[in-house]
Amino acid sequence: MDLVNSLLAEQYISESEILTKDEAQRLCRQRFQRGLETIFDSYTAGEHFAVLFNSAQTECLILPLKQGLKQPWQMYVGASICKLSLDEAQDYHVQKLSALQLFDFMQQLHCFNSADTSKLADFRADLKQAMLHAELSQQHQLSFSEWLTQHPANLFIQLEQYAALRDRPYHPLAKLKDGFSPDEYQYFSPEFAQDMNVHWVAVNKKKLVYGKDVTEISRQQPARIFLNAEQFLILKHECDEKALGDSYLAIPLHAWQFKHVLSDKFSEELHHKDIIPLAFQSSGWYASSSLRSLLSATQPQDSLKLPLAVKSLGSLRFLPIVKMINGQKNQQLLQLAKQKDEVLKRRLWLCDENQWWAYLPEHQDNLTPDNLMLFNERPMHLAAQRRRIPAELLQAPYQIIPMASLGQLMDGQGCVFDLILKWQNLTITPQHICNTFAALCRDFFEVNLRLFRLGLMGEIHGQNICIVLEHGQFAGFMLRDHDSVRIYQPWMQQQGLPDPEYLSPHDFRITLYHDSVKSLILYLQTLGIQVNLASILETVAEFYQIDSADLWRVLAQQLQQALDDVPFTDTARAELKHILFDSELWPYKQLIRPLLEQDNRVGSMPSSMGTVPNVFRSVV
């Protein structure tokens, strides 16, 4: 259970409360006068349990645990969380707890004393809704049966929808989409594969700013790009009937945003006719795993990214001008990096996100930190961005696979890793499985460490980075989003890469800059390995019944090999090997503490770092 594992990793459950089976049973027998065989008998003598008593010693929590690899303790898959209680007659009762009941009981046990009361209430409400949304997701419309016969572009959409079933691996609030009603959740969430309508509004052109590659607005506008000829004529007819003329530009708006945000956030603009809602809607859109990016079945090369004021992973899914500008800067950096490395030139594909259209009510000619309106929340609710996928990747012999789709299983059906084995004409044997996993890790580390050698770290969580197959074989990777590329300038300067000069407020140093090798490689350790590759590793281990320690050894070997093969300086290679293999502790991206214990910026995923033992020291 993700909640329990996060509580363990973030030390809300202390090491002193983890006992062997004999110790736990002895403690319970002392208090309850019974051995509680129904709880303990299915476990061997060497197993462990977390046992937490209340102050009156009348209630306790029992969690079956096993020693983990990427964190010291983990809950047994499929195990029950049990609460023991004594009544007034001194009879004991066993209750199996849900995640919400567990959180409530741990509050009673004062496990969250460092947390603010209001944040505890918010987290509880979010957890309750996340559980509801996870239950709704079980009614998904996805099927594994026809994946092998799908056209590459259609399969990509289906794998995106499949990736949304689990969403962000290990996050206890991953399924929360705060703002959706149950009906809206089943319409707008990717796993329901709904053909969605997009609304449109006409916006005064004087109030708009554009991306760097929007140079001819009569041609490079959303209606010309995202609508077919028939749809465009219907939209144009409505605009002509309203006598809007050339002073307005039609901008797409997510249907949820149109209903819930437009009149609330833009009442003044609606009154002054700077924004005019249109009756026209365009169909044929499907939600991607990131929720706010929409995929087109008829025009698969072009995705449409729209702001969505729904809370997911602790933040609202805005579309800020600042992030789109910084994304342009990072896209240019990545393109320059490809020219400096022959492997990256062949094996790294980039989506193009340089065309966008955004509402900015003031100082449209000033896209500098002096224009404080750039950092205001309101304009972030009205924008559109075109994401262009390299066209060749959407047709045979290529197939793009979101890495997040590999990190989960659909009940009673196959897994995406199985597709790769079939495309490679491999029989299902432990050796073939390990070899294929090794090849995936080898390519992942080679591409990302070659970027790292140049001072860059892409956004490498599973929802952003995609595997590229060619004739079923690993050919490289595609990066979709670029606004969170992180950099280490000393190494960039050595390779002749310029400072991107990110846009940020005068009094705020943007977190894309990093001051050390250690602080930048952290993202490979956390998002790249502990989240992305680990979720794939655990899925493969569960589906094929392979010891996960064997796969961790494979992963470690491929990382060691990549460090040897990528042309680092001897000094850099030694530093990286020390950080990755010799250090006793690794960073761990905390999930619960930032939600309970710190103030977070609107629009940014709450984040803080803890530590866990270095997984490689136990497997290498």
C-alpha positions in Angstrom: 0.0 0.0 0.0 1.5 3.3 -1.1 0.4 5.2 2.0 2.0 2.7 4.4 5.2 2.6 2.4 5.4 6.4 2.3 4.8 6.6 6.1 7.6 4.1 6.6 10.1 5.8 4.2 9.4 9.2 5.8 9.8 7.7 9.3 6.3 8.5 10.6 6.6 4.9 11.9 9.9 4.6 13.8 12.3 1.7 13.7 11.7 1.0 17.4 8.1 0.1 16.6 9.1 -2.6 14.1 9.3 -6.0 15.8 9.9 -9.6 14.8 6.9 -11.9 14.7 7.8 -13.5 18.1 8.3 -10.1 19.7 5.0 -8.7 18.2 3.0 -11.8 19.3 4.6 -11.7 22.8 3.7 -8.0 23.2 0.1 -8.5 22.1 -0.3 -11.6 24.3 0.9 -9.5 27.3 -1.7 -6.9 26.6 -4.6 -8.8 25.2 -4.0 -12.2 26.9 -4.2 -13.9 23.6 -1.8 -15.0 20.9 -3.8 -13.5 18.0 -3.2 -16.5 15.8 -5.5 -15.3 13.1 -3.2 -12.3 12.5 0.2 -13.9 13.0 0.0 -17.6 12.0 0.2 -17.1 8.2 3.7 -15.5 8.7 7.0 -17.2 9.4 9.1 -16.6 12.5 11.5 -14.3 10.7 8.8 -11.9 9.5 8.3 -8.4 11.0 5.4 -6.2 12.1 5.0 -2.6 13.0 3.1 -2.5 16.3 1.8 0.9 17.5 -0.2 1.2 20.8 -2.3 4.1 22.0 -1.3 5.7 25.3 -3.9 3.8 27.3 -2.7 0.5 25.8 -6.3 -0.4 24.8 -5.8 -0.2 21.0 -2.9 -1.0 18.7 -2.1 -1.0 15.0 -0.4 -4.1 13.4 1.2 -3.8 10.0 2.9 -6.8 8.4 6.2 -5.7 6.9 9.1 -7.1 4.9 12.6 -5.8 4.5 12.8 -3.7 1.3 15.5 -2.8 -1.1 14.9 0.8 -2.1 13.7 1.6 1.4 14.3 -0.3 4.7 10.8 -1.6 5.3 7.8 -2.1 3.0 4.3 -3.5 3.6 3.5 -6.9 2.3 1.6 -6.7 -1.0 -2.0 -7.8 -0.3 -1.6 -7.8 3.5 -4.3 -6.3 5.7 -3.8 -3.4 8.1 -5.3 -4.6 11.5 -6.4 -2.6 14.5 -6.8 -4.4 17.8 -9.2 -3.0 20.5 -10.2 -4.0 24.0 -13.7 -3.3 25.1 -15.0 -2.7 28.6 -15.4 -6.4 29.1 -11.8 -6.9 28.2 -12.7 -8.8 25.1 -10.5 -7.9 22.1 -11.7 -7.1 18.5 -9.8 -7.1 15.3 -10.8 -4.6 12.6 -9.3 -4.4 9.1 -8.6 -0.7 8.2 -8.7 1.2 5.0 -6.1 3.7 4.2 -8.4 6.5 5.5 -9.0 4.6 8.8 -5.3 4.0 9.1 -4.6 7.8 8.7 -7.3 8.6 11.3 -5.9 6.1 13.8 -2.4 7.3 13.3 -3.6 10.8 14.1 -5.0 9.4 17.4 -1.6 7.9 18.1 0.0 11.4 17.6 2.2 10.2 14.8 1.8 13.6 13.0 2.6 16.0 15.9 4.8 18.2 13.6 2.0 18.8 11.1 -0.4 21.7 11.1 -3.9 20.8 12.0 -5.4 22.4 8.9 -3.0 20.5 6.7 -3.9 17.2 8.4 -7.6 18.0 7.6 -6.7 18.8 4.0 -4.7 15.7 3.6 -7.5 13.6 5.0 -10.0 15.1 2.6 -7.6 14.5 -0.3 -7.0 10.9 0.8 -10.7 10.2 1.0 -11.3 11.6 -2.5 -8.2 9.8 -3.9 -9.7 6.5 -2.7 -13.0 7.4 -4.3 -11.3 8.2 -7.6 -9.2 5.0 -7.4 -12.5 3.1 -7.0 -14.1 4.8 -10.0 -11.0 4.0 -12.1 -11.8 0.3 -11.7 -14.6 1.0 -14.2 -12.1 1.9 -16.8 -12.6 1.2 -20.5 -9.2 -0.2 -21.3 -8.4 -3.6 -22.8 -5.0 -5.3 -23.5 -6.4 -7.7 -26.1 -5.9 -5.6 -29.3 -2.7 -3.8 -28.5 -0.5 -6.0 -30.7 -2.6 -5.2 -33.8 -3.0 -1.4 -33.3 -1.5 1.3 -35.5 1.5 2.9 -33.7 -0.4 6.3 -33.2 -3.5 4.6 -31.8 -1.5 2.4 -29.5 0.4 5.4 -28.2 -3.0 7.0 -27.1 -4.1 3.7 -25.5 -0.8 3.4 -23.6 -1.2 6.9 -22.4 -4.7 6.0 -21.1 -3.3 2.9 -19.5 -0.5 4.9 -17.8 -3.2 6.9 -16.0 -4.5 3.9 -14.2 -1.8 4.1 -11.6 -0.7 7.6 -12.3 2.4 8.7 -10.4 3.9 5.5 -8.9 4.0 5.2 -5.1 2.1 8.5 -4.4 -0.8 7.9 -2.0 -2.7 10.7 -3.6 -1.9 9.8 -7.2 -5.5 9.3 -8.2 -6.8 12.5 -6.7 -8.2 14.9 -9.2 -9.6 17.5 -6.8 -12.3 19.6 -8.6 -13.9 16.8 -10.6 -17.3 15.5 -9.6 -17.6 11.7 -9.9 -19.3 12.1 -13.3 -16.6 14.5 -14.5 -13.9 12.2 -13.3 -15.3 9.4 -15.5 -15.5 11.8 -18.4 -12.2 13.7 -18.2 -9.9 11.1 -16.8 -7.7 9.2 -19.4 -8.5 5.7 -18.4 -12.2 6.1 -19.5 -11.1 6.7 -23.1 -13.8 9.3 -23.6 -14.0 11.3 -26.9 -14.0 14.8 -25.4 -15.1 18.1 -26.7 -13.0 21.2 -26.4 -14.6 24.6 -26.0 -13.5 27.8 -27.7 -13.4 31.5 -26.8 -12.6 34.5 -28.9 -9.9 36.7 -27.2 -8.9 40.3 -28.0 -5.5 39.9 -29.9 -4.2 42.9 -28.0 -4.3 40.8 -24.8 -2.4 37.9 -26.2 1.3 36.9 -26.3 2.7 34.1 -28.4 5.5 31.5 -28.5 8.7 32.1 -30.4 7.6 30.1 -33.4 4.3 31.9 -33.9 5.5 34.4 -36.4 2.5 34.5 -38.8 -0.7 34.6 -36.7 -3.0 34.3 -39.7 -1.6 30.9 -40.3 -0.1 29.8 -37.0 -3.3 30.0 -34.8 -5.0 27.2 -32.9 -8.1 27.0 -35.2 -5.9 26.5 -38.3 -3.8 23.9 -36.5 -6.2 21.9 -34.4 -9.4 22.0 -36.5 -10.2 20.2 -39.8 -11.6 22.2 -42.7 -15.3 21.6 -41.7 -14.7 22.5 -38.1 -12.8 25.6 -39.1 -15.7 26.8 -41.3 -18.2 26.3 -38.5 -16.1 28.3 -36.1 -15.4 31.0 -38.6 -19.2 31.2 -39.4 -19.9 31.8 -35.7 -17.2 34.5 -35.4 -18.5 36.2 -38.5 -22.1 36.2 -37.1 -20.8 37.8 -34.0 -18.9 40.3 -36.1 -15.6 39.6 -34.3 -13.4 40.4 -37.3 -9.6 40.2 -37.2 -9.2 41.8 -33.8 -10.0 38.5 -32.1 -8.3 35.1 -32.0 -10.1 31.9 -31.2 -8.4 30.0 -28.3 -9.4 26.5 -27.2 -10.4 26.0 -23.6 -10.8 22.7 -21.7 -14.4 21.9 -21.2 -14.1 21.7 -17.4 -12.3 25.1 -17.4 -15.0 26.6 -19.6 -17.7 25.6 -17.1 -16.0 26.2 -13.8 -13.3 28.8 -14.3 -14.1 31.2 -17.1 -16.8 33.2 -15.6 -15.2 33.2 -12.1 -11.7 34.3 -13.1 -12.5 36.4 -16.1 -15.7 38.2 -15.3 -14.2 41.6 -16.1 -12.9 40.5 -19.4 -16.2 39.0 -20.3 -18.0 42.2 -19.4 -15.6 44.3 -21.5 -15.7 41.8 -24.4 -12.0 41.1 -24.3 -13.1 37.4 -24.0 -16.2 36.2 -25.8 -17.4 32.6 -25.2 -18.3 30.7 -28.4 -20.9 28.0 -28.9 -18.6 26.0 -31.1 -17.0 22.9 -29.7 -14.4 20.6 -31.4 -14.5 16.8 -30.8 -12.0 14.0 -31.2 -9.8 14.7 -28.1 -8.6 12.2 -25.6 -7.0 13.0 -22.2 -3.4 11.9 -21.8 -1.9 10.7 -18.5 -0.9 14.2 -17.6 -4.6 15.2 -17.7 -4.2 18.6 -19.2 -2.5 17.5 -22.4 -5.1 16.3 -25.0 -4.3 13.8 -27.7 -6.0 13.7 -31.1 -6.9 10.5 -32.9 -7.2 12.2 -36.3 -4.1 14.4 -35.9 -1.8 12.4 -33.6 1.3 14.5 -34.3 -0.3 17.5 -32.5 -1.1 17.4 -28.8 -3.0 20.3 -27.2 -1.9 21.4 -23.8 -4.5 23.4 -21.9 -4.6 24.8 -18.3 -6.8 22.9 -15.9 -7.5 24.2 -12.4 -7.8 20.8 -11.0 -5.5 19.7 -8.1 -3.4 16.8 -9.0 -0.3 15.6 -6.9 -0.8 18.6 -4.7 -0.8 21.3 -7.3 -3.1 23.0 -9.8 -2.5 22.2 -13.5 -1.9 25.7 -14.7 -0.2 26.7 -18.0 2.0 29.7 -17.0 3.6 31.9 -19.7 6.8 31.8 -17.6 7.0 28.0 -17.9 6.4 28.1 -21.6 9.1 30.6 -22.1 11.5 28.6 -20.0 10.5 25.5 -21.9 11.5 27.2 -25.1 14.9 28.0 -23.6 15.3 24.4 -22.5 14.2 23.0 -25.9 16.9 25.0 -27.5 19.5 23.8 -25.0 18.5 20.2 -25.7 18.8 20.7 -29.4 22.3 22.2 -29.0 23.2 19.2 -26.7 22.2 16.8 -29.5 24.6 18.5 -31.8 27.4 17.9 -29.4 27.0 14.2 -28.9 26.6 11.6 -31.8 24.6 9.2 -29.6 22.1 11.9 -28.6 21.8 13.0 -32.2 20.7 9.4 -33.1 18.8 8.3 -30.0 17.1 11.4 -28.4 13.9 12.8 -29.9 12.3 16.0 -28.7 8.8 17.2 -29.0 8.4 20.8 -30.2 6.6 23.1 -27.8 7.6 26.5 -29.3 4.1 27.4 -30.5 1.7 28.7 -27.9 -0.9 31.4 -27.3 -1.5 32.9 -23.9 -3.7 35.6 -22.3 -1.7 38.5 -20.7 -3.9 41.4 -19.6 -1.1 44.0 -19.2 2.2 44.9 -20.8 2.2 42.3 -23.6 5.4 43.8 -25.0 7.3 43.2 -21.7 8.1 39.5 -21.2 10.7 40.2 -18.5 10.7 39.9 -14.7 9.7 43.6 -14.5 6.2 42.6 -15.7 4.7 41.2 -12.5 1.6 40.1 -14.3 3.6 37.2 -15.7 3.7 35.7 -12.2 0.1 36.4 -11.4 -2.2 33.3 -11.2 -5.1 34.6 -13.3 -3.5 34.6 -16.7 -2.3 31.0 -16.1 -5.9 29.9 -16.6 -6.2 30.9 -20.3 -3.5 29.6 -22.7 -3.0 26.9 -25.2 0.2 25.1 -26.3 0.9 22.9 -29.3 3.1 19.9 -28.7 4.4 18.4 -31.9 5.6 14.8 -31.7 8.2 13.9 -34.4 6.0 12.5 -37.2 8.1 9.5 -38.0 7.6 8.1 -34.5 3.9 7.7 -35.0 4.1 5.1 -37.8 5.9 1.8 -38.5 8.6 0.7 -37.9 8.5 2.9 -34.8 6.4 2.7 -31.7 6.6 5.2 -28.8 5.8 3.9 -25.3 5.2 6.1 -22.3 7.5 4.7 -19.6 4.8 5.1 -17.0 2.7 2.5 -18.9 5.4 -0.1 -18.1 5.1 0.4 -14.3 1.8 -1.1 -13.6 -0.5 -4.2 -14.2 -4.1 -4.3 -15.3 -6.0 -7.0 -13.3 -6.4 -10.2 -15.3 -4.5 -8.9 -18.3 -0.9 -8.7 -19.6 1.7 -6.0 -19.0 3.3 -3.6 -21.5 6.7 -5.2 -21.0 5.2 -8.4 -22.4 4.4 -6.5 -25.6 8.1 -5.6 -26.0 9.1 -9.3 -25.6 6.5 -10.3 -28.3 7.7 -7.6 -30.7 11.3 -8.9 -30.2 10.1 -12.4 -30.9 11.4 -13.6 -27.5 10.0 -16.5 -25.5 9.1 -15.8 -21.9 12.1 -17.0 -20.0 13.9 -15.4 -17.0 17.0 -14.9 -19.1 15.1 -13.1 -21.9 13.2 -11.0 -19.3 16.4 -10.0 -17.5 18.2 -9.3 -20.8 15.4 -7.1 -22.1 15.2 -5.2 -18.8 19.0 -4.8 -19.0 18.8 -3.3 -22.5 16.1 -0.9 -21.4 18.2 0.3 -18.4 21.4 0.5 -20.5 19.8 2.8 -23.1 18.0 4.9 -20.4 21.3 5.5 -18.5 23.4 6.1 -21.6 21.1 8.7 -23.0 20.5 10.5 -19.7 24.1 10.4 -18.6 25.2 11.7 -22.0 22.9 14.7 -21.3 24.2 14.9 -17.8 27.8 15.0 -19.1 26.8 18.2 -20.9 25.3 19.7 -17.7 21.7 18.9 -18.4 19.1 16.7 -16.7 15.8 16.2 -18.6 12.4 15.6 -16.9 12.7 11.8 -16.8 9.7 10.6 -14.8 7.6 8.1 -16.6 4.8 10.4 -17.7 7.3 12.6 -19.6 9.9 10.3 -21.2 8.9 7.8 -23.8 10.7 4.7 -25.1 11.2 4.7 -28.8 11.2 1.2 -30.4 12.2 0.6 -34.0 11.2 -2.8 -35.4 10.6 -3.8 -31.8 14.2 -3.0 -30.7 15.1 -0.2 -28.3 16.1 2.8 -30.5 16.2 5.7 -27.9 13.9 8.0 -26.0 11.5 10.9 -26.6 11.2 13.9 -24.2 7.8 15.6 -24.3 7.9 18.5 -21.8 11.0 20.7 -21.5 10.0 23.3 -18.8 11.7 21.4 -16.0 15.1 20.6 -17.6 17.6 21.2 -14.9 21.2 22.4 -15.4 24.7 22.5 -13.9 26.4 25.5 -15.5 30.1 24.6 -14.9 29.7 21.5 -17.1 27.6 23.3 -19.6 30.3 26.0 -20.0 33.0 23.4 -20.5 30.9 22.1 -23.5 30.1 25.5 -24.9 26.5 25.6 -23.9 25.1 29.0 -23.0 23.3 30.1 -19.9 19.6 29.9 -20.8 18.9 33.0 -18.6 15.6 31.6 -17.3 12.7 33.9 -16.7 11.9 34.3 -12.9 10.9 37.0 -10.4 13.7 39.3 -9.4 13.7 38.0 -5.8 13.5 34.3 -6.7 16.3 32.1 -8.0 14.6 29.5 -10.2 15.2 25.9 -9.1 16.3 24.8 -12.5 19.8 26.0 -11.7 21.9 23.6 -9.6 25.2 24.3 -7.8 26.7 20.9 -7.7 27.0 17.6 -9.5 25.4 15.9 -6.5 22.3 18.2 -6.5 21.7 17.5 -10.2 22.3 13.8 -10.3 19.7 13.6 -7.5 17.0 13.7 -10.2 18.4 10.6 -11.8 18.4 8.9 -8.4 14.9 9.9 -7.4 12.6 10.4 -10.5 14.7 8.3 -12.8 15.5 5.3 -10.7 13.4 5.3 -7.5 10.2 6.2 -9.3 10.4 5.5 -13.0 12.7 2.4 -13.3 11.8 1.0 -9.9 8.1 0.9 -10.8 8.9 -1.0 -14.0 11.3 -3.3 -12.1 8.7 -4.2 -9.5 6.0 -4.7 -12.2 8.2 -7.1 -14.1 9.2 -8.9 -10.9 5.5 -9.4 -9.9 4.2 -10.3 -13.4 6.9 -12.9 -14.2 7.6 -14.0 -10.6 11.2 -13.0 -10.7 13.2 -12.0 -7.6 13.3 -8.2 -7.6 16.8 -8.3 -6.1 18.0 -9.9 -9.3 16.5 -7.1 -11.3 18.1 -4.5 -9.0 21.5 -6.1 -9.7 20.8 -5.9 -13.4 19.9 -2.2 -13.1 23.1 -1.5 -11.0 25.3 -3.3 -13.5 23.9 -1.3 -16.4 24.4 2.0 -14.5 28.0 1.0 -13.8 28.5 0.1 -17.4 27.0 3.4 -18.6 29.3 5.4 -16.3 32.3 3.6 -17.9 31.1 4.0 -21.4 30.0 7.7 -21.4 33.0 9.9 -22.0 33.2 11.6 -18.5 36.5 13.0 -17.3 38.1 10.6 -14.8 37.4 13.1 -12.0 33.7 13.4 -12.9 33.3 9.6 -13.3 34.9 9.0 -9.8 32.6 11.6 -8.2 29.5 10.0 -9.8 30.5 6.5 -8.8 31.0 7.7 -5.2 27.6 9.4 -5.1 25.8 6.5 -6.8 27.5 3.4 -5.4 29.7 4.2 -2.4 27.4 6.6 -0.4 25.5 4.9 2.4 22.4 7.1 1.9 20.5 8.2 -1.2 18.1 11.1 -1.4 14.4 10.2 -1.3 11.7 12.5 -2.7 9.2 12.7 0.2 5.5 12.6 -0.7 3.6 13.1 2.6 5.8 15.5 4.7 5.7 18.4 2.2 1.9 18.2 2.2 1.7 18.1 6.0 4.5 20.3 7.1 5.4 23.0 4.7 3.9 25.9 2.7 3.9 25.2 -1.0 3.8 27.4 -4.1 0.5 27.3 -6.1 1.0 25.4 -9.3 4.1 23.5 -8.1 4.1 19.9 -6.9 5.0 20.0 -3.2 8.5 18.6 -2.7 11.0 17.9 0.0 13.9 15.5 0.4 14.7 12.8 2.9 17.1 9.9 2.8 17.0 6.2 2.5 19.8 3.6 2.5 21.6 3.2 -0.9 19.8 0.3 -2.6 23.0 -0.6 -4.5 25.0 -1.3 -1.4 22.6 -4.2 -0.6 22.5 -5.8 -4.1 25.9 -5.1 -5.7 
